Amino acid sequence: MSAAAPTAPATPRPGLGIGPDGSYTRGGQIAAFLLGLWAMIVFLPLLVVGAMLYTRAEEIYPTDPGRASSLVTWSWVSISVFPPLAAGLVGAIGFAVSMIV
C-alpha cells in the first residue's frame, strides 16, 4: 500500500489575456486595445461596461480569482461580441422603419 501525496486545490485559470499574476499579457494588451477601440467606435456604453467589469476584476483578484476570471470574461464579451450585436440591432430597426415609411 502506498499513500498518495495530498494535492493542492487547482487554482482557477485566469481570464483571456491575463497572466498568472493577474496582469495583462502582451497579447492581451494588444487585443484589449483593439477591441476597446472597436467597442468605442461601434457602441460607447459597452466600452464603459467592459472597463467597469475589468476594474472590478482587478480589485477582487487577490481574494477571489475565480470570480475575477468570470468578470474578465464578461468584460471581453462586452467589448467584442455585444457591439456588433448592438450595431446589427440598430441596423435592423433602421431597416424596419425605412420599410414602413
Contacts in CASP RR format, 6 or more apart in sequence:
PFRMAT RR
TARGET T0000
AUTHOR 0000-0000-0000
METHOD contacts of the structure
MODEL  1
MSAAAPTAPATPRPGLGIGPDGSYTRGGQIAAFLLGLWAMIVFLPLLVVG
AMLYTRAEEIYPTDPGRASSLVTWSWVSISVFPPLAAGLVGAIGFAVSMI
V
11 65 0 8 1.000
12 65 0 8 1.000
12 66 0 8 1.000
12 69 0 8 1.000
13 69 0 8 1.000
14 20 0 8 1.000
14 22 0 8 1.000
14 65 0 8 1.000
14 69 0 8 1.000
14 72 0 8 1.000
15 69 0 8 1.000
15 72 0 8 1.000
15 73 0 8 1.000
15 76 0 8 1.000
16 28 0 8 1.000
16 31 0 8 1.000
16 72 0 8 1.000
16 73 0 8 1.000
16 76 0 8 1.000
17 24 0 8 1.000
17 25 0 8 1.000
17 27 0 8 1.000
17 28 0 8 1.000
17 31 0 8 1.000
17 32 0 8 1.000
17 72 0 8 1.000
18 24 0 8 1.000
18 25 0 8 1.000
18 28 0 8 1.000
18 69 0 8 1.000
18 72 0 8 1.000
19 25 0 8 1.000
22 58 0 8 1.000
22 61 0 8 1.000
22 68 0 8 1.000
24 32 0 8 1.000
32 79 0 8 1.000
35 76 0 8 1.000
35 79 0 8 1.000
35 80 0 8 1.000
36 47 0 8 1.000
36 79 0 8 1.000
38 79 0 8 1.000
38 80 0 8 1.000
38 83 0 8 1.000
39 46 0 8 1.000
39 47 0 8 1.000
39 50 0 8 1.000
39 78 0 8 1.000
39 79 0 8 1.000
39 80 0 8 1.000
39 82 0 8 1.000
39 83 0 8 1.000
40 47 0 8 1.000
42 83 0 8 1.000
42 84 0 8 1.000
42 86 0 8 1.000
42 87 0 8 1.000
43 82 0 8 1.000
43 83 0 8 1.000
43 86 0 8 1.000
43 87 0 8 1.000
46 78 0 8 1.000
46 79 0 8 1.000
46 82 0 8 1.000
46 83 0 8 1.000
46 86 0 8 1.000
47 78 0 8 1.000
47 79 0 8 1.000
49 75 0 8 1.000
49 78 0 8 1.000
50 74 0 8 1.000
50 75 0 8 1.000
50 78 0 8 1.000
50 79 0 8 1.000
51 75 0 8 1.000
53 71 0 8 1.000
53 72 0 8 1.000
53 74 0 8 1.000
53 75 0 8 1.000
53 78 0 8 1.000
54 71 0 8 1.000
54 72 0 8 1.000
54 75 0 8 1.000
56 71 0 8 1.000
57 67 0 8 1.000
57 68 0 8 1.000
57 69 0 8 1.000
57 71 0 8 1.000
57 72 0 8 1.000
57 75 0 8 1.000
58 68 0 8 1.000
60 67 0 8 1.000
60 68 0 8 1.000
60 71 0 8 1.000
61 68 0 8 1.000
END
